[in-house]
Amino acid sequence: MDQQPGHPAPPVIGVATGVPYAAASGTYQAYQNLYHQQQQQQQQQLQMFWADQYREIEQTTDFRNHSLPLARIKKIMKADEDVRMIAAEAPVVFARACEMFILELTHRSWAHAEENKRRTLQKNDIAAAISRTDVFDFLIDIVPREEGKEDVAHALGAPPSDPLSYYYVPK
Protein backbone atom coordinates (compact mmCIF):
# COMPACT_ATOMS: atom_id res chain seq x y z
CA MET A 1 0.00 0.00 0.00
CA ASP A 2 1.49 3.35 -1.06
CA GLN A 3 1.71 6.20 1.42
CA GLN A 4 -0.17 9.28 0.19
CA PRO A 5 1.16 12.73 1.07
CA GLY A 6 -0.60 14.41 3.98
CA HIS A 7 -1.92 11.15 5.47
CA PRO A 8 -0.31 9.60 8.54
CA ALA A 9 1.02 6.07 8.28
CA PRO A 10 -1.40 3.42 9.56
CA PRO A 11 -0.46 1.92 12.94
CA VAL A 12 1.15 -1.50 13.00
CA ILE A 13 -1.49 -3.91 14.20
CA GLY A 14 -0.85 -6.98 16.41
CA VAL A 15 -1.77 -10.36 15.01
CA ALA A 16 -5.56 -10.72 14.90
CA THR A 17 -6.07 -8.39 17.85
CA GLY A 18 -6.86 -5.05 16.29
CA VAL A 19 -4.61 -3.26 18.78
CA PRO A 20 -1.38 -1.43 18.05
CA TYR A 21 1.74 -3.61 18.04
CA ALA A 22 3.18 -2.08 21.22
CA ALA A 23 0.00 -2.88 23.15
CA ALA A 24 -0.19 -6.37 21.64
CA SER A 25 3.41 -7.13 22.58
CA GLY A 26 2.75 -5.83 26.11
CA THR A 27 -0.27 -8.12 26.38
CA TYR A 28 1.79 -11.01 25.05
CA GLN A 29 4.50 -10.27 27.62
CA ALA A 30 1.88 -10.23 30.40
CA TYR A 31 0.51 -13.61 29.28
CA GLN A 32 4.03 -14.97 29.02
CA ASN A 33 4.81 -13.82 32.57
CA LEU A 34 1.54 -15.32 33.84
CA TYR A 35 2.32 -18.62 32.10
CA HIS A 36 5.83 -18.64 33.59
CA GLN A 37 4.41 -18.00 37.07
CA GLN A 38 1.89 -20.83 36.63
CA GLN A 39 4.68 -23.19 35.57
CA GLN A 40 6.76 -22.26 38.61
CA GLN A 41 3.76 -22.71 40.90
CA GLN A 42 3.01 -26.13 39.39
CA GLN A 43 6.65 -27.14 39.82
CA GLN A 44 6.57 -26.08 43.48
CA GLN A 45 3.34 -28.01 44.04
CA LEU A 46 4.88 -31.13 42.52
CA GLN A 47 7.99 -30.76 44.68
CA MET A 48 5.79 -30.43 47.77
CA PHE A 49 3.75 -33.44 46.63
CA TRP A 50 6.86 -35.62 46.31
CA ALA A 51 8.25 -34.36 49.63
CA ASP A 52 4.94 -35.32 51.28
CA GLN A 53 5.01 -38.73 49.60
CA TYR A 54 8.57 -39.34 50.77
CA ARG A 55 7.72 -38.28 54.32
CA GLU A 56 4.62 -40.48 54.32
CA ILE A 57 6.62 -43.50 53.13
CA GLU A 58 9.24 -42.97 55.82
CA GLN A 59 6.58 -42.76 58.53
CA THR A 60 4.53 -45.76 57.39
CA THR A 61 4.50 -48.60 59.88
CA ASP A 62 1.22 -50.31 58.96
CA PHE A 63 1.43 -51.92 55.54
CA ARG A 64 -1.95 -53.66 55.72
CA ASN A 65 -4.13 -50.78 54.49
CA HIS A 66 -3.99 -50.00 50.79
CA SER A 67 -5.96 -47.91 48.34
CA LEU A 68 -5.59 -50.57 45.65
CA PRO A 69 -6.52 -54.25 46.11
CA LEU A 70 -3.44 -56.44 46.57
CA ALA A 71 -5.20 -59.52 45.15
CA ARG A 72 -5.86 -57.68 41.88
CA ILE A 73 -2.25 -56.50 41.69
CA LYS A 74 -1.03 -60.03 42.31
CA LYS A 75 -3.38 -61.34 39.61
CA ILE A 76 -2.02 -58.80 37.12
CA MET A 77 1.54 -59.76 38.04
CA LYS A 78 0.73 -63.45 37.51
CA ALA A 79 -0.71 -62.67 34.07
CA ASP A 80 2.90 -62.54 32.87
CA GLU A 81 3.81 -66.14 32.03
CA ASP A 82 7.42 -65.56 33.11
CA VAL A 83 6.35 -64.84 36.70
CA ARG A 84 6.34 -68.03 38.78
CA MET A 85 6.25 -66.83 42.38
CA ILE A 86 5.63 -63.45 43.97
CA ALA A 87 7.16 -62.37 47.27
CA ALA A 88 4.70 -61.07 49.85
CA GLU A 89 6.23 -57.59 49.76
CA ALA A 90 5.99 -57.19 45.97
CA PRO A 91 2.23 -56.46 45.71
CA VAL A 92 2.53 -54.02 48.63
CA VAL A 93 5.32 -52.10 46.89
CA PHE A 94 3.46 -52.19 43.57
CA ALA A 95 0.27 -50.91 45.25
CA ARG A 96 2.14 -47.94 46.70
CA ALA A 97 3.94 -47.25 43.42
CA CYS A 98 0.64 -47.36 41.49
CA GLU A 99 -0.99 -45.06 44.02
CA MET A 100 1.83 -42.53 43.69
CA PHE A 101 1.69 -42.80 39.88
CA ILE A 102 -2.06 -42.13 39.87
CA LEU A 103 -1.67 -39.21 42.29
CA GLU A 104 1.04 -37.50 40.24
CA LEU A 105 -0.89 -37.94 37.00
CA THR A 106 -3.96 -36.52 38.73
CA HIS A 107 -2.00 -33.51 40.05
CA ARG A 108 -0.65 -32.75 36.58
CA SER A 109 -4.08 -33.23 34.99
CA TRP A 110 -5.68 -30.97 37.57
CA ALA A 111 -3.13 -28.25 36.80
CA HIS A 112 -4.18 -28.42 33.13
CA ALA A 113 -7.86 -28.17 34.09
CA GLU A 114 -7.11 -25.10 36.23
CA GLU A 115 -5.15 -23.51 33.37
CA ASN A 116 -8.34 -23.79 31.33
CA LYS A 117 -10.34 -22.33 34.22
CA ARG A 118 -12.30 -25.52 34.86
CA ARG A 119 -13.05 -27.38 38.07
CA THR A 120 -13.86 -30.69 36.38
CA LEU A 121 -11.16 -33.08 35.25
CA GLN A 122 -11.64 -34.22 31.67
CA LYS A 123 -10.04 -36.81 29.45
CA ASN A 124 -8.14 -34.13 27.54
CA ASP A 125 -6.59 -32.89 30.82
CA ILE A 126 -5.13 -36.34 31.39
CA ALA A 127 -3.95 -36.50 27.76
CA ALA A 128 -2.32 -33.07 28.14
CA ALA A 129 -0.56 -34.11 31.36
CA ILE A 130 0.75 -37.19 29.58
CA SER A 131 1.97 -35.27 26.54
CA ARG A 132 3.70 -32.60 28.68
CA THR A 133 5.62 -35.07 30.85
CA ASP A 134 8.44 -37.16 29.40
CA VAL A 135 8.07 -39.85 32.06
CA PHE A 136 4.53 -40.55 30.81
CA ASP A 137 5.55 -41.00 27.16
CA PHE A 138 4.69 -44.69 27.29
CA LEU A 139 1.01 -43.69 27.73
CA ILE A 140 0.74 -41.50 24.63
CA ASP A 141 -0.64 -44.32 22.48
CA ILE A 142 -2.95 -45.59 25.22
CA VAL A 143 -4.56 -42.23 26.00
CA PRO A 144 -4.70 -40.48 22.62
CA ARG A 145 -5.30 -36.77 22.46
CA GLU A 146 -8.74 -36.48 20.86
CA GLU A 147 -10.02 -32.97 20.38
CA GLY A 148 -12.70 -33.56 17.82
CA LYS A 149 -16.37 -34.30 17.53
CA GLU A 150 -16.38 -36.44 20.68
CA ASP A 151 -15.34 -33.51 22.89
CA VAL A 152 -17.84 -31.17 21.23
CA ALA A 153 -20.66 -33.67 21.70
CA HIS A 154 -19.63 -34.22 25.31
CA ALA A 155 -19.54 -30.47 25.94
CA LEU A 156 -23.11 -30.26 24.67
CA GLY A 157 -24.17 -32.94 27.13
CA ALA A 158 -24.33 -35.88 24.72
CA PRO A 159 -23.03 -39.24 25.92
CA PRO A 160 -20.00 -40.71 24.15
CA SER A 161 -20.89 -42.47 20.90
CA ASP A 162 -18.92 -45.55 21.92
CA PRO A 163 -19.38 -46.48 25.59
CA LEU A 164 -16.18 -48.55 25.52
CA SER A 165 -14.07 -45.76 24.06
CA TYR A 166 -12.64 -44.93 27.49
CA TYR A 167 -11.50 -48.44 28.34
CA TYR A 168 -8.13 -49.92 27.49
CA VAL A 169 -8.00 -53.66 26.97
CA PRO A 170 -4.47 -55.07 27.28
CA LYS A 171 -3.42 -57.46 24.54
CNS distance restraints for C-alpha pairs under 8 A (distance, minus, plus):
assign (resid   3 and name CA) (resid   7 and name CA) 7.35 0.50 0.50
assign (resid   3 and name CA) (resid   9 and name CA) 6.89 0.50 0.50
assign (resid  11 and name CA) (resid  20 and name CA) 6.18 0.50 0.50
assign (resid  11 and name CA) (resid  21 and name CA) 7.84 0.50 0.50
assign (resid  12 and name CA) (resid  20 and name CA) 5.65 0.50 0.50
assign (resid  12 and name CA) (resid  21 and name CA) 5.49 0.50 0.50
assign (resid  13 and name CA) (resid  17 and name CA) 7.37 0.50 0.50
assign (resid  13 and name CA) (resid  18 and name CA) 5.87 0.50 0.50
assign (resid  13 and name CA) (resid  19 and name CA) 5.58 0.50 0.50
assign (resid  13 and name CA) (resid  20 and name CA) 4.58 0.50 0.50
assign (resid  13 and name CA) (resid  21 and name CA) 5.02 0.50 0.50
assign (resid  13 and name CA) (resid  24 and name CA) 7.94 0.50 0.50
assign (resid  14 and name CA) (resid  18 and name CA) 6.31 0.50 0.50
assign (resid  14 and name CA) (resid  19 and name CA) 5.79 0.50 0.50
assign (resid  14 and name CA) (resid  20 and name CA) 5.81 0.50 0.50
assign (resid  14 and name CA) (resid  21 and name CA) 4.55 0.50 0.50
assign (resid  14 and name CA) (resid  22 and name CA) 7.96 0.50 0.50
assign (resid  14 and name CA) (resid  23 and name CA) 7.94 0.50 0.50
assign (resid  14 and name CA) (resid  24 and name CA) 5.30 0.50 0.50
assign (resid  14 and name CA) (resid  25 and name CA) 7.50 0.50 0.50
assign (resid  15 and name CA) (resid  24 and name CA) 7.90 0.50 0.50
assign (resid  17 and name CA) (resid  24 and name CA) 7.28 0.50 0.50
assign (resid  19 and name CA) (resid  23 and name CA) 6.36 0.50 0.50
assign (resid  19 and name CA) (resid  24 and name CA) 6.11 0.50 0.50
assign (resid  20 and name CA) (resid  24 and name CA) 6.22 0.50 0.50
assign (resid  21 and name CA) (resid  25 and name CA) 5.99 0.50 0.50
assign (resid  22 and name CA) (resid  26 and name CA) 6.18 0.50 0.50
assign (resid  23 and name CA) (resid  27 and name CA) 6.16 0.50 0.50
assign (resid  24 and name CA) (resid  28 and name CA) 6.09 0.50 0.50
assign (resid  25 and name CA) (resid  29 and name CA) 6.04 0.50 0.50
assign (resid  26 and name CA) (resid  30 and name CA) 6.21 0.50 0.50
assign (resid  27 and name CA) (resid  31 and name CA) 6.26 0.50 0.50
assign (resid  28 and name CA) (resid  32 and name CA) 6.04 0.50 0.50
assign (resid  29 and name CA) (resid  33 and name CA) 6.10 0.50 0.50
assign (resid  30 and name CA) (resid  34 and name CA) 6.15 0.50 0.50
assign (resid  31 and name CA) (resid  35 and name CA) 6.03 0.50 0.50
assign (resid  32 and name CA) (resid  36 and name CA) 6.13 0.50 0.50
assign (resid  33 and name CA) (resid  37 and name CA) 6.15 0.50 0.50
assign (resid  34 and name CA) (resid  38 and name CA) 6.18 0.50 0.50
assign (resid  35 and name CA) (resid  39 and name CA) 6.20 0.50 0.50
assign (resid  36 and name CA) (resid  40 and name CA) 6.26 0.50 0.50
assign (resid  37 and name CA) (resid  41 and name CA) 6.11 0.50 0.50
assign (resid  38 and name CA) (resid  42 and name CA) 6.09 0.50 0.50
assign (resid  39 and name CA) (resid  43 and name CA) 6.13 0.50 0.50
assign (resid  40 and name CA) (resid  44 and name CA) 6.19 0.50 0.50
assign (resid  41 and name CA) (resid  45 and name CA) 6.17 0.50 0.50
assign (resid  42 and name CA) (resid  46 and name CA) 6.18 0.50 0.50
assign (resid  42 and name CA) (resid 111 and name CA) 7.00 0.50 0.50
assign (resid  43 and name CA) (resid  47 and name CA) 6.21 0.50 0.50
assign (resid  44 and name CA) (resid  48 and name CA) 6.16 0.50 0.50
assign (resid  45 and name CA) (resid  49 and name CA) 6.03 0.50 0.50
assign (resid  46 and name CA) (resid  50 and name CA) 6.20 0.50 0.50
assign (resid  46 and name CA) (resid 104 and name CA) 7.78 0.50 0.50
assign (resid  46 and name CA) (resid 107 and name CA) 7.69 0.50 0.50
assign (resid  47 and name CA) (resid  51 and name CA) 6.13 0.50 0.50
assign (resid  48 and name CA) (resid  52 and name CA) 6.08 0.50 0.50
assign (resid  49 and name CA) (resid  53 and name CA) 6.19 0.50 0.50
assign (resid  50 and name CA) (resid  54 and name CA) 6.06 0.50 0.50
assign (resid  51 and name CA) (resid  55 and name CA) 6.13 0.50 0.50
assign (resid  52 and name CA) (resid  56 and name CA) 6.00 0.50 0.50
assign (resid  53 and name CA) (resid  57 and name CA) 6.15 0.50 0.50
assign (resid  53 and name CA) (resid 100 and name CA) 7.71 0.50 0.50
assign (resid  54 and name CA) (resid  58 and name CA) 6.25 0.50 0.50
assign (resid  55 and name CA) (resid  59 and name CA) 6.26 0.50 0.50
assign (resid  56 and name CA) (resid  60 and name CA) 6.11 0.50 0.50
assign (resid  63 and name CA) (resid  92 and name CA) 7.30 0.50 0.50
assign (resid  66 and name CA) (resid  70 and name CA) 7.72 0.50 0.50
assign (resid  66 and name CA) (resid  92 and name CA) 7.95 0.50 0.50
assign (resid  66 and name CA) (resid  95 and name CA) 7.04 0.50 0.50
assign (resid  66 and name CA) (resid  96 and name CA) 7.64 0.50 0.50
assign (resid  67 and name CA) (resid  95 and name CA) 7.58 0.50 0.50
assign (resid  67 and name CA) (resid  99 and name CA) 7.18 0.50 0.50
assign (resid  68 and name CA) (resid  73 and name CA) 7.88 0.50 0.50
assign (resid  68 and name CA) (resid  95 and name CA) 5.89 0.50 0.50
assign (resid  68 and name CA) (resid  99 and name CA) 7.36 0.50 0.50
assign (resid  69 and name CA) (resid  73 and name CA) 6.55 0.50 0.50
assign (resid  69 and name CA) (resid  95 and name CA) 7.62 0.50 0.50
assign (resid  70 and name CA) (resid  74 and name CA) 6.07 0.50 0.50
assign (resid  70 and name CA) (resid  91 and name CA) 5.74 0.50 0.50
assign (resid  70 and name CA) (resid  92 and name CA) 6.77 0.50 0.50
assign (resid  70 and name CA) (resid  95 and name CA) 6.79 0.50 0.50
assign (resid  71 and name CA) (resid  75 and name CA) 6.10 0.50 0.50
assign (resid  72 and name CA) (resid  76 and name CA) 6.22 0.50 0.50
assign (resid  73 and name CA) (resid  77 and name CA) 6.19 0.50 0.50
assign (resid  73 and name CA) (resid  91 and name CA) 6.02 0.50 0.50
assign (resid  73 and name CA) (resid  94 and name CA) 7.39 0.50 0.50
assign (resid  73 and name CA) (resid  95 and name CA) 7.09 0.50 0.50
assign (resid  74 and name CA) (resid  78 and name CA) 6.15 0.50 0.50
assign (resid  74 and name CA) (resid  86 and name CA) 7.66 0.50 0.50
assign (resid  74 and name CA) (resid  91 and name CA) 5.91 0.50 0.50
assign (resid  75 and name CA) (resid  79 and name CA) 6.30 0.50 0.50
assign (resid  76 and name CA) (resid  80 and name CA) 7.50 0.50 0.50
assign (resid  77 and name CA) (resid  83 and name CA) 7.12 0.50 0.50
assign (resid  78 and name CA) (resid  83 and name CA) 5.85 0.50 0.50
assign (resid  78 and name CA) (resid  84 and name CA) 7.35 0.50 0.50
assign (resid  79 and name CA) (resid  83 and name CA) 7.84 0.50 0.50
assign (resid  86 and name CA) (resid  90 and name CA) 6.58 0.50 0.50
assign (resid  86 and name CA) (resid  91 and name CA) 7.97 0.50 0.50
assign (resid  87 and name CA) (resid  91 and name CA) 7.85 0.50 0.50
assign (resid  88 and name CA) (resid  92 and name CA) 7.48 0.50 0.50
assign (resid  89 and name CA) (resid  93 and name CA) 6.25 0.50 0.50
assign (resid  90 and name CA) (resid  94 and name CA) 6.10 0.50 0.50
assign (resid  91 and name CA) (resid  95 and name CA) 5.90 0.50 0.50
assign (resid  92 and name CA) (resid  96 and name CA) 6.38 0.50 0.50
assign (resid  93 and name CA) (resid  97 and name CA) 6.13 0.50 0.50
assign (resid  94 and name CA) (resid  98 and name CA) 5.96 0.50 0.50
assign (resid  95 and name CA) (resid  99 and name CA) 6.11 0.50 0.50
assign (resid  96 and name CA) (resid 100 and name CA) 6.21 0.50 0.50
assign (resid  97 and name CA) (resid 101 and name CA) 6.11 0.50 0.50
assign (resid  98 and name CA) (resid 102 and name CA) 6.11 0.50 0.50
assign (resid  99 and name CA) (resid 103 and name CA) 6.14 0.50 0.50
assign (resid 100 and name CA) (resid 104 and name CA) 6.15 0.50 0.50
assign (resid 101 and name CA) (resid 105 and name CA) 6.21 0.50 0.50
assign (resid 102 and name CA) (resid 106 and name CA) 6.03 0.50 0.50
assign (resid 103 and name CA) (resid 107 and name CA) 6.14 0.50 0.50
assign (resid 104 and name CA) (resid 108 and name CA) 6.23 0.50 0.50
assign (resid 105 and name CA) (resid 109 and name CA) 6.03 0.50 0.50
assign (resid 105 and name CA) (resid 126 and name CA) 7.21 0.50 0.50
assign (resid 105 and name CA) (resid 129 and name CA) 6.83 0.50 0.50
assign (resid 105 and name CA) (resid 130 and name CA) 7.64 0.50 0.50
assign (resid 106 and name CA) (resid 110 and name CA) 5.93 0.50 0.50
assign (resid 106 and name CA) (resid 126 and name CA) 7.44 0.50 0.50
assign (resid 107 and name CA) (resid 111 and name CA) 6.28 0.50 0.50
assign (resid 108 and name CA) (resid 112 and name CA) 6.57 0.50 0.50
assign (resid 108 and name CA) (resid 126 and name CA) 7.74 0.50 0.50
assign (resid 108 and name CA) (resid 129 and name CA) 5.40 0.50 0.50
assign (resid 109 and name CA) (resid 113 and name CA) 6.39 0.50 0.50
assign (resid 109 and name CA) (resid 121 and name CA) 7.09 0.50 0.50
assign (resid 109 and name CA) (resid 125 and name CA) 4.88 0.50 0.50
assign (resid 109 and name CA) (resid 126 and name CA) 4.87 0.50 0.50
assign (resid 109 and name CA) (resid 127 and name CA) 7.93 0.50 0.50
assign (resid 109 and name CA) (resid 128 and name CA) 7.07 0.50 0.50
assign (resid 109 and name CA) (resid 129 and name CA) 5.13 0.50 0.50
assign (resid 110 and name CA) (resid 114 and name CA) 6.19 0.50 0.50
assign (resid 110 and name CA) (resid 121 and name CA) 6.31 0.50 0.50
assign (resid 110 and name CA) (resid 125 and name CA) 7.08 0.50 0.50
assign (resid 111 and name CA) (resid 115 and name CA) 6.20 0.50 0.50
assign (resid 112 and name CA) (resid 116 and name CA) 6.48 0.50 0.50
assign (resid 112 and name CA) (resid 125 and name CA) 5.59 0.50 0.50
assign (resid 112 and name CA) (resid 128 and name CA) 7.07 0.50 0.50
assign (resid 112 and name CA) (resid 129 and name CA) 6.97 0.50 0.50
assign (resid 113 and name CA) (resid 117 and name CA) 6.35 0.50 0.50
assign (resid 113 and name CA) (resid 118 and name CA) 5.22 0.50 0.50
assign (resid 113 and name CA) (resid 119 and name CA) 6.58 0.50 0.50
assign (resid 113 and name CA) (resid 120 and name CA) 6.90 0.50 0.50
assign (resid 113 and name CA) (resid 121 and name CA) 6.03 0.50 0.50
assign (resid 113 and name CA) (resid 122 and name CA) 7.54 0.50 0.50
assign (resid 113 and name CA) (resid 125 and name CA) 5.88 0.50 0.50
assign (resid 114 and name CA) (resid 118 and name CA) 5.39 0.50 0.50
assign (resid 114 and name CA) (resid 119 and name CA) 6.62 0.50 0.50
assign (resid 121 and name CA) (resid 125 and name CA) 6.36 0.50 0.50
assign (resid 121 and name CA) (resid 126 and name CA) 7.87 0.50 0.50
assign (resid 122 and name CA) (resid 126 and name CA) 6.86 0.50 0.50
assign (resid 123 and name CA) (resid 127 and name CA) 6.32 0.50 0.50
assign (resid 124 and name CA) (resid 128 and name CA) 5.94 0.50 0.50
assign (resid 124 and name CA) (resid 145 and name CA) 6.39 0.50 0.50
assign (resid 124 and name CA) (resid 146 and name CA) 7.10 0.50 0.50
assign (resid 124 and name CA) (resid 147 and name CA) 7.49 0.50 0.50
assign (resid 125 and name CA) (resid 129 and name CA) 6.18 0.50 0.50
assign (resid 126 and name CA) (resid 130 and name CA) 6.21 0.50 0.50
assign (resid 127 and name CA) (resid 131 and name CA) 6.17 0.50 0.50
assign (resid 127 and name CA) (resid 140 and name CA) 7.54 0.50 0.50
assign (resid 127 and name CA) (resid 143 and name CA) 6.03 0.50 0.50
assign (resid 127 and name CA) (resid 144 and name CA) 6.55 0.50 0.50
assign (resid 127 and name CA) (resid 145 and name CA) 5.48 0.50 0.50
assign (resid 128 and name CA) (resid 132 and name CA) 6.06 0.50 0.50
assign (resid 128 and name CA) (resid 145 and name CA) 7.41 0.50 0.50
assign (resid 129 and name CA) (resid 133 and name CA) 6.28 0.50 0.50
assign (resid 130 and name CA) (resid 134 and name CA) 7.69 0.50 0.50
assign (resid 130 and name CA) (resid 136 and name CA) 5.21 0.50 0.50
assign (resid 130 and name CA) (resid 137 and name CA) 6.59 0.50 0.50
assign (resid 130 and name CA) (resid 139 and name CA) 6.76 0.50 0.50
assign (resid 130 and name CA) (resid 140 and name CA) 6.56 0.50 0.50
assign (resid 131 and name CA) (resid 136 and name CA) 7.26 0.50 0.50
assign (resid 131 and name CA) (resid 137 and name CA) 6.79 0.50 0.50
assign (resid 131 and name CA) (resid 140 and name CA) 6.63 0.50 0.50
assign (resid 133 and name CA) (resid 137 and name CA) 6.99 0.50 0.50
assign (resid 136 and name CA) (resid 140 and name CA) 7.31 0.50 0.50
assign (resid 138 and name CA) (resid 142 and name CA) 7.96 0.50 0.50
assign (resid 139 and name CA) (resid 143 and name CA) 6.01 0.50 0.50
assign (resid 140 and name CA) (resid 144 and name CA) 5.89 0.50 0.50
assign (resid 140 and name CA) (resid 145 and name CA) 7.98 0.50 0.50
assign (resid 142 and name CA) (resid 168 and name CA) 7.12 0.50 0.50
assign (resid 146 and name CA) (resid 150 and name CA) 7.64 0.50 0.50
assign (resid 146 and name CA) (resid 151 and name CA) 7.52 0.50 0.50
assign (resid 147 and name CA) (resid 151 and name CA) 5.90 0.50 0.50
assign (resid 148 and name CA) (resid 152 and name CA) 6.62 0.50 0.50
assign (resid 149 and name CA) (resid 153 and name CA) 6.01 0.50 0.50
assign (resid 150 and name CA) (resid 154 and name CA) 6.08 0.50 0.50
assign (resid 150 and name CA) (resid 160 and name CA) 6.58 0.50 0.50
assign (resid 150 and name CA) (resid 161 and name CA) 7.53 0.50 0.50
assign (resid 151 and name CA) (resid 155 and name CA) 6.02 0.50 0.50
assign (resid 152 and name CA) (resid 156 and name CA) 6.36 0.50 0.50
assign (resid 153 and name CA) (resid 157 and name CA) 6.51 0.50 0.50
assign (resid 153 and name CA) (resid 158 and name CA) 5.25 0.50 0.50
assign (resid 153 and name CA) (resid 159 and name CA) 7.38 0.50 0.50
assign (resid 153 and name CA) (resid 160 and name CA) 7.48 0.50 0.50
assign (resid 154 and name CA) (resid 158 and name CA) 5.02 0.50 0.50
assign (resid 154 and name CA) (resid 159 and name CA) 6.09 0.50 0.50
assign (resid 154 and name CA) (resid 160 and name CA) 6.60 0.50 0.50
assign (resid 160 and name CA) (resid 165 and name CA) 7.79 0.50 0.50
